[in-house]
Amino acid sequence: MGVDLNVSKIAQGWRAGTFAGSVAIALLSATPAFAPPPPPKPMPADISLDLALQGAQAAMAACAKIREHVAVAVVDRAEHIRVLLVADGYDRDWLQSVQRQAHTVLKTGMSSGDYGNSLNHDPRRILAAENADRDEQTAQGVRVPILMQPTPGAVPVMKAGVLVGVVSVSGNGPNSPYGYEYMGQVEPCAIVGRDKILSGLNSR
């Protein structure tokens, strides 16, 4: 009688274990498989030397039509100057301006003119202080790093929502006084250069 009872208990345990195992297998089978994460989106292509040259030439030509003599720089996302063109009779201050404006765009993600507007101060005061021998410029209580130049002239080159470079223009023409108002006249030239680069990037 004891033997039969033990055999019965063993059989019941085996059946219970088999049932539990079946339930576990069923649950595992019903669990949805986790899909691997999608691969990261590829970064937009950098601005090639050929495209940078086309953009700089387009910006230079646009300013020549309105008799503005300028320097044009095309800078990549790593702040490397890909192309730098300067008109005859250039002033070395133009070279400083195009680099500072490009630096401003890369640090803020907006055009240098928009950054100046966002500071809610008179950019002419910044121009007067930009050569000050100190780490920061101050205008009407607004402090701006000395490498930043919040004046119109540099615009971002955006591809698929990513900042891939900058077109920066600075200079002056025979009929234009040097100053903030003048710099607003060269920003459209930078936009022409940017659009030329974008047309090349979008065709790839």
Biotite code that builds the C-alpha atoms (Angstrom):
import biotite.structure as struc

atoms = struc.array([
    struc.Atom([0.000, 0.000, 0.000], chain_id="A", res_id=1, res_name="MET", atom_name="CA", element="C"),
    struc.Atom([2.878, 2.393, 0.853], chain_id="A", res_id=2, res_name="GLY", atom_name="CA", element="C"),
    struc.Atom([4.623, 1.535, -2.391], chain_id="A", res_id=3, res_name="VAL", atom_name="CA", element="C"),
    struc.Atom([1.521, 2.196, -4.397], chain_id="A", res_id=4, res_name="ASP", atom_name="CA", element="C"),
    struc.Atom([1.039, 5.519, -2.589], chain_id="A", res_id=5, res_name="LEU", atom_name="CA", element="C"),
    struc.Atom([4.610, 6.617, -3.332], chain_id="A", res_id=6, res_name="ASN", atom_name="CA", element="C"),
    struc.Atom([4.253, 5.688, -6.979], chain_id="A", res_id=7, res_name="VAL", atom_name="CA", element="C"),
    struc.Atom([1.038, 7.688, -7.131], chain_id="A", res_id=8, res_name="SER", atom_name="CA", element="C"),
    struc.Atom([2.748, 10.715, -5.607], chain_id="A", res_id=9, res_name="LYS", atom_name="CA", element="C"),
    struc.Atom([5.630, 10.435, -8.060], chain_id="A", res_id=10, res_name="ILE", atom_name="CA", element="C"),
    struc.Atom([3.215, 10.250, -10.966], chain_id="A", res_id=11, res_name="ALA", atom_name="CA", element="C"),
    struc.Atom([1.332, 13.270, -9.699], chain_id="A", res_id=12, res_name="GLN", atom_name="CA", element="C"),
    struc.Atom([4.571, 15.215, -9.300], chain_id="A", res_id=13, res_name="GLY", atom_name="CA", element="C"),
    struc.Atom([5.701, 14.299, -12.790], chain_id="A", res_id=14, res_name="TRP", atom_name="CA", element="C"),
    struc.Atom([2.386, 15.403, -14.233], chain_id="A", res_id=15, res_name="ARG", atom_name="CA", element="C"),
    struc.Atom([2.545, 18.678, -12.272], chain_id="A", res_id=16, res_name="ALA", atom_name="CA", element="C"),
    struc.Atom([6.140, 19.281, -13.414], chain_id="A", res_id=17, res_name="GLY", atom_name="CA", element="C"),
    struc.Atom([5.213, 18.512, -16.990], chain_id="A", res_id=18, res_name="THR", atom_name="CA", element="C"),
    struc.Atom([2.292, 20.946, -16.783], chain_id="A", res_id=19, res_name="PHE", atom_name="CA", element="C"),
    struc.Atom([4.461, 23.673, -15.270], chain_id="A", res_id=20, res_name="ALA", atom_name="CA", element="C"),
    struc.Atom([7.071, 23.134, -17.965], chain_id="A", res_id=21, res_name="GLY", atom_name="CA", element="C"),
    struc.Atom([4.400, 23.306, -20.643], chain_id="A", res_id=22, res_name="SER", atom_name="CA", element="C"),
    struc.Atom([3.115, 26.578, -19.192], chain_id="A", res_id=23, res_name="VAL", atom_name="CA", element="C"),
    struc.Atom([6.657, 28.008, -19.116], chain_id="A", res_id=24, res_name="ALA", atom_name="CA", element="C"),
    struc.Atom([7.258, 26.993, -22.744], chain_id="A", res_id=25, res_name="ILE", atom_name="CA", element="C"),
    struc.Atom([3.915, 28.494, -23.758], chain_id="A", res_id=26, res_name="ALA", atom_name="CA", element="C"),
    struc.Atom([4.735, 31.759, -21.985], chain_id="A", res_id=27, res_name="LEU", atom_name="CA", element="C"),
    struc.Atom([8.137, 31.939, -23.629], chain_id="A", res_id=28, res_name="LEU", atom_name="CA", element="C"),
    struc.Atom([6.567, 31.271, -26.997], chain_id="A", res_id=29, res_name="SER", atom_name="CA", element="C"),
    struc.Atom([4.007, 34.032, -26.415], chain_id="A", res_id=30, res_name="ALA", atom_name="CA", element="C"),
    struc.Atom([6.631, 36.598, -25.366], chain_id="A", res_id=31, res_name="THR", atom_name="CA", element="C"),
    struc.Atom([7.286, 38.892, -28.337], chain_id="A", res_id=32, res_name="PRO", atom_name="CA", element="C"),
    struc.Atom([10.878, 39.017, -29.505], chain_id="A", res_id=33, res_name="ALA", atom_name="CA", element="C"),
    struc.Atom([12.565, 42.375, -28.945], chain_id="A", res_id=34, res_name="PHE", atom_name="CA", element="C"),
    struc.Atom([13.707, 43.872, -32.236], chain_id="A", res_id=35, res_name="ALA", atom_name="CA", element="C"),
    struc.Atom([17.254, 45.268, -32.260], chain_id="A", res_id=36, res_name="PRO", atom_name="CA", element="C"),
    struc.Atom([17.431, 49.080, -32.193], chain_id="A", res_id=37, res_name="PRO", atom_name="CA", element="C"),
    struc.Atom([17.508, 50.713, -35.609], chain_id="A", res_id=38, res_name="PRO", atom_name="CA", element="C"),
    struc.Atom([20.955, 51.712, -36.830], chain_id="A", res_id=39, res_name="PRO", atom_name="CA", element="C"),
    struc.Atom([21.833, 55.377, -36.278], chain_id="A", res_id=40, res_name="PRO", atom_name="CA", element="C"),
    struc.Atom([21.064, 57.700, -39.120], chain_id="A", res_id=41, res_name="LYS", atom_name="CA", element="C"),
    struc.Atom([24.147, 58.495, -41.195], chain_id="A", res_id=42, res_name="PRO", atom_name="CA", element="C"),
    struc.Atom([25.540, 61.974, -40.727], chain_id="A", res_id=43, res_name="MET", atom_name="CA", element="C"),
    struc.Atom([25.068, 64.288, -43.698], chain_id="A", res_id=44, res_name="PRO", atom_name="CA", element="C"),
    struc.Atom([28.081, 64.542, -45.943], chain_id="A", res_id=45, res_name="ALA", atom_name="CA", element="C"),
    struc.Atom([30.663, 67.176, -45.214], chain_id="A", res_id=46, res_name="ASP", atom_name="CA", element="C"),
    struc.Atom([31.073, 70.101, -47.588], chain_id="A", res_id=47, res_name="ILE", atom_name="CA", element="C"),
    struc.Atom([33.537, 69.055, -50.255], chain_id="A", res_id=48, res_name="SER", atom_name="CA", element="C"),
    struc.Atom([36.233, 71.408, -51.507], chain_id="A", res_id=49, res_name="LEU", atom_name="CA", element="C"),
    struc.Atom([34.463, 71.703, -54.853], chain_id="A", res_id=50, res_name="ASP", atom_name="CA", element="C"),
    struc.Atom([31.127, 72.648, -53.257], chain_id="A", res_id=51, res_name="LEU", atom_name="CA", element="C"),
    struc.Atom([32.830, 75.069, -50.864], chain_id="A", res_id=52, res_name="ALA", atom_name="CA", element="C"),
    struc.Atom([34.508, 76.813, -53.791], chain_id="A", res_id=53, res_name="LEU", atom_name="CA", element="C"),
    struc.Atom([31.231, 77.027, -55.717], chain_id="A", res_id=54, res_name="GLN", atom_name="CA", element="C"),
    struc.Atom([29.485, 78.518, -52.695], chain_id="A", res_id=55, res_name="GLY", atom_name="CA", element="C"),
    struc.Atom([32.224, 81.065, -52.044], chain_id="A", res_id=56, res_name="ALA", atom_name="CA", element="C"),
    struc.Atom([32.298, 82.134, -55.689], chain_id="A", res_id=57, res_name="GLN", atom_name="CA", element="C"),
    struc.Atom([28.513, 82.497, -55.767], chain_id="A", res_id=58, res_name="ALA", atom_name="CA", element="C"),
    struc.Atom([28.587, 84.703, -52.648], chain_id="A", res_id=59, res_name="ALA", atom_name="CA", element="C"),
    struc.Atom([31.435, 86.797, -54.045], chain_id="A", res_id=60, res_name="MET", atom_name="CA", element="C"),
    struc.Atom([29.603, 87.280, -57.360], chain_id="A", res_id=61, res_name="ALA", atom_name="CA", element="C"),
    struc.Atom([26.387, 88.295, -55.586], chain_id="A", res_id=62, res_name="ALA", atom_name="CA", element="C"),
    struc.Atom([28.209, 91.010, -53.641], chain_id="A", res_id=63, res_name="CYS", atom_name="CA", element="C"),
    struc.Atom([30.085, 92.182, -56.758], chain_id="A", res_id=64, res_name="ALA", atom_name="CA", element="C"),
    struc.Atom([26.747, 92.917, -58.411], chain_id="A", res_id=65, res_name="LYS", atom_name="CA", element="C"),
    struc.Atom([25.996, 95.488, -55.725], chain_id="A", res_id=66, res_name="ILE", atom_name="CA", element="C"),
    struc.Atom([29.559, 96.840, -55.764], chain_id="A", res_id=67, res_name="ARG", atom_name="CA", element="C"),
    struc.Atom([30.464, 95.361, -52.432], chain_id="A", res_id=68, res_name="GLU", atom_name="CA", element="C"),
    struc.Atom([34.071, 94.207, -52.052], chain_id="A", res_id=69, res_name="HIS", atom_name="CA", element="C"),
    struc.Atom([34.167, 91.376, -49.589], chain_id="A", res_id=70, res_name="VAL", atom_name="CA", element="C"),
    struc.Atom([35.934, 88.404, -48.117], chain_id="A", res_id=71, res_name="ALA", atom_name="CA", element="C"),
    struc.Atom([34.067, 85.087, -48.143], chain_id="A", res_id=72, res_name="VAL", atom_name="CA", element="C"),
    struc.Atom([34.852, 82.047, -46.021], chain_id="A", res_id=73, res_name="ALA", atom_name="CA", element="C"),
    struc.Atom([33.233, 78.618, -46.163], chain_id="A", res_id=74, res_name="VAL", atom_name="CA", element="C"),
    struc.Atom([33.817, 76.729, -42.920], chain_id="A", res_id=75, res_name="VAL", atom_name="CA", element="C"),
    struc.Atom([32.946, 73.107, -42.169], chain_id="A", res_id=76, res_name="ASP", atom_name="CA", element="C"),
    struc.Atom([31.316, 71.733, -39.007], chain_id="A", res_id=77, res_name="ARG", atom_name="CA", element="C"),
    struc.Atom([34.738, 71.223, -37.393], chain_id="A", res_id=78, res_name="ALA", atom_name="CA", element="C"),
    struc.Atom([35.492, 74.937, -37.951], chain_id="A", res_id=79, res_name="GLU", atom_name="CA", element="C"),
    struc.Atom([38.064, 74.220, -40.627], chain_id="A", res_id=80, res_name="HIS", atom_name="CA", element="C"),
    struc.Atom([38.197, 76.850, -43.360], chain_id="A", res_id=81, res_name="ILE", atom_name="CA", element="C"),
    struc.Atom([37.526, 75.015, -46.609], chain_id="A", res_id=82, res_name="ARG", atom_name="CA", element="C"),
    struc.Atom([37.733, 78.073, -48.871], chain_id="A", res_id=83, res_name="VAL", atom_name="CA", element="C"),
    struc.Atom([38.655, 81.711, -48.284], chain_id="A", res_id=84, res_name="LEU", atom_name="CA", element="C"),
    struc.Atom([38.268, 84.251, -51.103], chain_id="A", res_id=85, res_name="LEU", atom_name="CA", element="C"),
    struc.Atom([39.084, 87.947, -50.786], chain_id="A", res_id=86, res_name="VAL", atom_name="CA", element="C"),
    struc.Atom([38.380, 90.743, -53.246], chain_id="A", res_id=87, res_name="ALA", atom_name="CA", element="C"),
    struc.Atom([41.084, 93.059, -54.528], chain_id="A", res_id=88, res_name="ASP", atom_name="CA", element="C"),
    struc.Atom([41.920, 95.812, -52.078], chain_id="A", res_id=89, res_name="GLY", atom_name="CA", element="C"),
    struc.Atom([40.757, 93.794, -49.094], chain_id="A", res_id=90, res_name="TYR", atom_name="CA", element="C"),
    struc.Atom([41.226, 94.903, -45.517], chain_id="A", res_id=91, res_name="ASP", atom_name="CA", element="C"),
    struc.Atom([42.716, 92.424, -43.049], chain_id="A", res_id=92, res_name="ARG", atom_name="CA", element="C"),
    struc.Atom([39.841, 93.184, -40.660], chain_id="A", res_id=93, res_name="ASP", atom_name="CA", element="C"),
    struc.Atom([37.546, 91.379, -43.076], chain_id="A", res_id=94, res_name="TRP", atom_name="CA", element="C"),
    struc.Atom([39.448, 88.142, -42.465], chain_id="A", res_id=95, res_name="LEU", atom_name="CA", element="C"),
    struc.Atom([38.988, 88.488, -38.730], chain_id="A", res_id=96, res_name="GLN", atom_name="CA", element="C"),
    struc.Atom([35.303, 89.241, -39.178], chain_id="A", res_id=97, res_name="SER", atom_name="CA", element="C"),
    struc.Atom([34.505, 86.261, -41.402], chain_id="A", res_id=98, res_name="VAL", atom_name="CA", element="C"),
    struc.Atom([36.173, 83.904, -38.932], chain_id="A", res_id=99, res_name="GLN", atom_name="CA", element="C"),
    struc.Atom([34.464, 85.376, -35.884], chain_id="A", res_id=100, res_name="ARG", atom_name="CA", element="C"),
    struc.Atom([31.076, 85.380, -37.570], chain_id="A", res_id=101, res_name="GLN", atom_name="CA", element="C"),
    struc.Atom([31.531, 81.737, -38.605], chain_id="A", res_id=102, res_name="ALA", atom_name="CA", element="C"),
    struc.Atom([32.572, 80.835, -35.048], chain_id="A", res_id=103, res_name="HIS", atom_name="CA", element="C"),
    struc.Atom([29.419, 82.551, -33.778], chain_id="A", res_id=104, res_name="THR", atom_name="CA", element="C"),
    struc.Atom([27.211, 80.439, -36.058], chain_id="A", res_id=105, res_name="VAL", atom_name="CA", element="C"),
    struc.Atom([28.886, 77.173, -35.074], chain_id="A", res_id=106, res_name="LEU", atom_name="CA", element="C"),
    struc.Atom([28.560, 77.949, -31.364], chain_id="A", res_id=107, res_name="LYS", atom_name="CA", element="C"),
    struc.Atom([24.959, 79.166, -31.443], chain_id="A", res_id=108, res_name="THR", atom_name="CA", element="C"),
    struc.Atom([23.408, 77.272, -34.367], chain_id="A", res_id=109, res_name="GLY", atom_name="CA", element="C"),
    struc.Atom([21.892, 80.480, -35.752], chain_id="A", res_id=110, res_name="MET", atom_name="CA", element="C"),
    struc.Atom([23.022, 83.148, -38.175], chain_id="A", res_id=111, res_name="SER", atom_name="CA", element="C"),
    struc.Atom([25.407, 85.700, -36.718], chain_id="A", res_id=112, res_name="SER", atom_name="CA", element="C"),
    struc.Atom([22.824, 88.435, -37.315], chain_id="A", res_id=113, res_name="GLY", atom_name="CA", element="C"),
    struc.Atom([20.079, 86.497, -35.530], chain_id="A", res_id=114, res_name="ASP", atom_name="CA", element="C"),
    struc.Atom([22.420, 85.937, -32.607], chain_id="A", res_id=115, res_name="TYR", atom_name="CA", element="C"),
    struc.Atom([23.034, 89.679, -32.402], chain_id="A", res_id=116, res_name="GLY", atom_name="CA", element="C"),
    struc.Atom([19.302, 90.331, -32.423], chain_id="A", res_id=117, res_name="ASN", atom_name="CA", element="C"),
    struc.Atom([18.770, 87.748, -29.694], chain_id="A", res_id=118, res_name="SER", atom_name="CA", element="C"),
    struc.Atom([21.063, 89.681, -27.363], chain_id="A", res_id=119, res_name="LEU", atom_name="CA", element="C"),
    struc.Atom([18.673, 92.639, -27.421], chain_id="A", res_id=120, res_name="ASN", atom_name="CA", element="C"),
    struc.Atom([21.384, 95.237, -27.590], chain_id="A", res_id=121, res_name="HIS", atom_name="CA", element="C"),
    struc.Atom([22.852, 97.591, -30.149], chain_id="A", res_id=122, res_name="ASP", atom_name="CA", element="C"),
    struc.Atom([25.406, 95.611, -32.232], chain_id="A", res_id=123, res_name="PRO", atom_name="CA", element="C"),
    struc.Atom([27.161, 98.870, -33.122], chain_id="A", res_id=124, res_name="ARG", atom_name="CA", element="C"),
    struc.Atom([28.410, 99.001, -29.554], chain_id="A", res_id=125, res_name="ARG", atom_name="CA", element="C"),
    struc.Atom([29.879, 95.526, -30.001], chain_id="A", res_id=126, res_name="ILE", atom_name="CA", element="C"),
    struc.Atom([31.659, 96.644, -33.181], chain_id="A", res_id=127, res_name="LEU", atom_name="CA", element="C"),
    struc.Atom([33.265, 99.479, -31.279], chain_id="A", res_id=128, res_name="ALA", atom_name="CA", element="C"),
    struc.Atom([34.519, 97.077, -28.619], chain_id="A", res_id=129, res_name="ALA", atom_name="CA", element="C"),
    struc.Atom([35.444, 94.054, -30.718], chain_id="A", res_id=130, res_name="GLU", atom_name="CA", element="C"),
    struc.Atom([39.171, 94.822, -30.714], chain_id="A", res_id=131, res_name="ASN", atom_name="CA", element="C"),
    struc.Atom([39.324, 95.316, -26.967], chain_id="A", res_id=132, res_name="ALA", atom_name="CA", element="C"),
    struc.Atom([42.176, 93.486, -25.300], chain_id="A", res_id=133, res_name="ASP", atom_name="CA", element="C"),
    struc.Atom([40.108, 91.388, -22.925], chain_id="A", res_id=134, res_name="ARG", atom_name="CA", element="C"),
    struc.Atom([38.425, 88.006, -22.841], chain_id="A", res_id=135, res_name="ASP", atom_name="CA", element="C"),
    struc.Atom([34.934, 89.400, -23.205], chain_id="A", res_id=136, res_name="GLU", atom_name="CA", element="C"),
    struc.Atom([33.261, 92.356, -24.847], chain_id="A", res_id=137, res_name="GLN", atom_name="CA", element="C"),
    struc.Atom([30.596, 94.291, -22.992], chain_id="A", res_id=138, res_name="THR", atom_name="CA", element="C"),
    struc.Atom([27.843, 96.386, -24.506], chain_id="A", res_id=139, res_name="ALA", atom_name="CA", element="C"),
    struc.Atom([24.938, 97.746, -22.500], chain_id="A", res_id=140, res_name="GLN", atom_name="CA", element="C"),
    struc.Atom([25.482, 95.119, -19.840], chain_id="A", res_id=141, res_name="GLY", atom_name="CA", element="C"),
    struc.Atom([25.539, 92.195, -22.292], chain_id="A", res_id=142, res_name="VAL", atom_name="CA", element="C"),
    struc.Atom([28.730, 90.141, -22.201], chain_id="A", res_id=143, res_name="ARG", atom_name="CA", element="C"),
    struc.Atom([29.849, 88.438, -25.413], chain_id="A", res_id=144, res_name="VAL", atom_name="CA", element="C"),
    struc.Atom([32.955, 86.220, -25.815], chain_id="A", res_id=145, res_name="PRO", atom_name="CA", element="C"),
    struc.Atom([35.544, 88.082, -27.836], chain_id="A", res_id=146, res_name="ILE", atom_name="CA", element="C"),
    struc.Atom([35.681, 85.375, -30.531], chain_id="A", res_id=147, res_name="LEU", atom_name="CA", element="C"),
    struc.Atom([31.972, 85.880, -31.189], chain_id="A", res_id=148, res_name="MET", atom_name="CA", element="C"),
    struc.Atom([30.825, 88.559, -33.604], chain_id="A", res_id=149, res_name="GLN", atom_name="CA", element="C"),
    struc.Atom([27.047, 89.092, -33.522], chain_id="A", res_id=150, res_name="PRO", atom_name="CA", element="C"),
    struc.Atom([26.823, 91.024, -36.796], chain_id="A", res_id=151, res_name="THR", atom_name="CA", element="C"),
    struc.Atom([24.946, 89.978, -39.973], chain_id="A", res_id=152, res_name="PRO", atom_name="CA", element="C"),
    struc.Atom([27.043, 88.195, -42.583], chain_id="A", res_id=153, res_name="GLY", atom_name="CA", element="C"),
    struc.Atom([27.336, 84.507, -41.653], chain_id="A", res_id=154, res_name="ALA", atom_name="CA", element="C"),
    struc.Atom([24.609, 81.909, -42.190], chain_id="A", res_id=155, res_name="VAL", atom_name="CA", element="C"),
    struc.Atom([24.452, 78.203, -41.274], chain_id="A", res_id=156, res_name="PRO", atom_name="CA", element="C"),
    struc.Atom([24.415, 75.447, -43.886], chain_id="A", res_id=157, res_name="VAL", atom_name="CA", element="C"),
    struc.Atom([21.863, 72.918, -42.618], chain_id="A", res_id=158, res_name="MET", atom_name="CA", element="C"),
    struc.Atom([21.403, 69.444, -44.096], chain_id="A", res_id=159, res_name="LYS", atom_name="CA", element="C"),
    struc.Atom([18.732, 67.084, -42.689], chain_id="A", res_id=160, res_name="ALA", atom_name="CA", element="C"),
    struc.Atom([18.536, 69.245, -39.578], chain_id="A", res_id=161, res_name="GLY", atom_name="CA", element="C"),
    struc.Atom([22.290, 69.058, -38.975], chain_id="A", res_id=162, res_name="VAL", atom_name="CA", element="C"),
    struc.Atom([24.653, 72.022, -39.109], chain_id="A", res_id=163, res_name="LEU", atom_name="CA", element="C"),
    struc.Atom([27.317, 71.002, -41.634], chain_id="A", res_id=164, res_name="VAL", atom_name="CA", element="C"),
    struc.Atom([29.028, 74.340, -42.222], chain_id="A", res_id=165, res_name="GLY", atom_name="CA", element="C"),
    struc.Atom([28.888, 78.114, -42.502], chain_id="A", res_id=166, res_name="VAL", atom_name="CA", element="C"),
    struc.Atom([29.127, 80.705, -45.255], chain_id="A", res_id=167, res_name="VAL", atom_name="CA", element="C"),
    struc.Atom([30.512, 83.946, -43.837], chain_id="A", res_id=168, res_name="SER", atom_name="CA", element="C"),
    struc.Atom([30.876, 87.271, -45.676], chain_id="A", res_id=169, res_name="VAL", atom_name="CA", element="C"),
    struc.Atom([32.405, 90.556, -44.555], chain_id="A", res_id=170, res_name="SER", atom_name="CA", element="C"),
    struc.Atom([33.781, 93.656, -46.260], chain_id="A", res_id=171, res_name="GLY", atom_name="CA", element="C"),
    struc.Atom([32.739, 97.052, -47.508], chain_id="A", res_id=172, res_name="ASN", atom_name="CA", element="C"),
    struc.Atom([31.904, 98.808, -50.749], chain_id="A", res_id=173, res_name="GLY", atom_name="CA", element="C"),
    struc.Atom([32.619, 102.299, -52.115], chain_id="A", res_id=174, res_name="PRO", atom_name="CA", element="C"),
    struc.Atom([29.097, 103.503, -51.312], chain_id="A", res_id=175, res_name="ASN", atom_name="CA", element="C"),
    struc.Atom([28.633, 101.811, -47.976], chain_id="A", res_id=176, res_name="SER", atom_name="CA", element="C"),
    struc.Atom([29.827, 103.079, -44.612], chain_id="A", res_id=177, res_name="PRO", atom_name="CA", element="C"),
    struc.Atom([31.452, 100.448, -42.451], chain_id="A", res_id=178, res_name="TYR", atom_name="CA", element="C"),
    struc.Atom([29.147, 99.447, -39.648], chain_id="A", res_id=179, res_name="GLY", atom_name="CA", element="C"),
    struc.Atom([26.221, 97.303, -38.578], chain_id="A", res_id=180, res_name="TYR", atom_name="CA", element="C"),
    struc.Atom([23.870, 98.707, -41.210], chain_id="A", res_id=181, res_name="GLU", atom_name="CA", element="C"),
    struc.Atom([26.377, 97.883, -43.937], chain_id="A", res_id=182, res_name="TYR", atom_name="CA", element="C"),
    struc.Atom([26.921, 94.358, -42.703], chain_id="A", res_id=183, res_name="MET", atom_name="CA", element="C"),
    struc.Atom([23.225, 93.710, -43.132], chain_id="A", res_id=184, res_name="GLY", atom_name="CA", element="C"),
    struc.Atom([23.755, 94.283, -46.847], chain_id="A", res_id=185, res_name="GLN", atom_name="CA", element="C"),
    struc.Atom([26.219, 91.388, -47.231], chain_id="A", res_id=186, res_name="VAL", atom_name="CA", element="C"),
    struc.Atom([24.116, 88.743, -45.492], chain_id="A", res_id=187, res_name="GLU", atom_name="CA", element="C"),
    struc.Atom([22.078, 88.156, -48.699], chain_id="A", res_id=188, res_name="PRO", atom_name="CA", element="C"),
    struc.Atom([25.380, 87.330, -50.445], chain_id="A", res_id=189, res_name="CYS", atom_name="CA", element="C"),
    struc.Atom([26.076, 84.677, -47.816], chain_id="A", res_id=190, res_name="ALA", atom_name="CA", element="C"),
    struc.Atom([22.592, 83.256, -48.382], chain_id="A", res_id=191, res_name="ILE", atom_name="CA", element="C"),
    struc.Atom([23.309, 82.953, -52.127], chain_id="A", res_id=192, res_name="VAL", atom_name="CA", element="C"),
    struc.Atom([26.487, 81.022, -51.320], chain_id="A", res_id=193, res_name="GLY", atom_name="CA", element="C"),
    struc.Atom([24.699, 78.797, -48.838], chain_id="A", res_id=194, res_name="ARG", atom_name="CA", element="C"),
    struc.Atom([21.959, 77.951, -51.329], chain_id="A", res_id=195, res_name="ASP", atom_name="CA", element="C"),
    struc.Atom([24.590, 77.028, -53.925], chain_id="A", res_id=196, res_name="LYS", atom_name="CA", element="C"),
    struc.Atom([26.179, 74.585, -51.495], chain_id="A", res_id=197, res_name="ILE", atom_name="CA", element="C"),
    struc.Atom([22.811, 73.145, -50.472], chain_id="A", res_id=198, res_name="LEU", atom_name="CA", element="C"),
    struc.Atom([21.844, 72.502, -54.076], chain_id="A", res_id=199, res_name="SER", atom_name="CA", element="C"),
    struc.Atom([24.990, 70.413, -54.440], chain_id="A", res_id=200, res_name="GLY", atom_name="CA", element="C"),
    struc.Atom([24.437, 68.544, -51.177], chain_id="A", res_id=201, res_name="LEU", atom_name="CA", element="C"),
    struc.Atom([20.811, 67.780, -52.046], chain_id="A", res_id=202, res_name="ASN", atom_name="CA", element="C"),
    struc.Atom([21.757, 66.378, -55.444], chain_id="A", res_id=203, res_name="SER", atom_name="CA", element="C"),
    struc.Atom([23.911, 63.663, -53.890], chain_id="A", res_id=204, res_name="ARG", atom_name="CA", element="C"),
])
